[in-house]
Amino acid sequence: MRIEICGGIASGKTTLANLLQPMPVREHFKDNPFWHAFYADPASWFEEKNISFLIQHTAAIKGAAHQPLVVCDFAVVQDLAYAALSGDSQHLQVMRVLFDHMYRKLRPPELIVHLRCSAHVQRERIAIRARKEESGITLAYLSRLNEAIEAVLRDAAECTDVLEISSDRVDFASDRAVAVATAQQILARVKASLP
């Protein structure tokens, strides 16, 4: 059984994954050899960064396949959203081919949790966590990414259950009662989807 968590930058993906499982499958974004280079020069490094994340994500899922419950603080469909955001149709085509070749070989997730969060709240959270590489992220970029995520999730919803949670309104990060209720809601949704 697998849950993948999708959402824009600083929408709460890792926080939610930690609530659902003590040892979730994490993205380990700094292990992407092109992550730093991308933030320094996005136009030159978006292809390498996106392809590397797609490979890392599918490999992490394969590596955790033996676990009865796999909770990922990422959703592989989001890699297609980043590719679409690049505006490079050839790159998007390559990413779709890789997605079909690598990810579609895996059993689909029982649930994708979509954390909807406004770009303004995301920007505030990015400032609080103060990662130097993310300091230049603009509201316009966050808004475009949120739109690209919604587009890929519309396609994903045709074959996978998608649960939306407004993470700028549902405070599972600091309100314990809300955290417990949110986790229960998600796990009940997954169980309901099982045959």
Helices and strands as residue ranges (DSSP letters): E 2-7, H 13-20, G 29-31, H 35-40, H 42-63, E 70-72, H 77-85, H 89-98, I 99-103, E 111-116, H 119-129, G 132-134, H 139-156, E 161-166, H 176-193
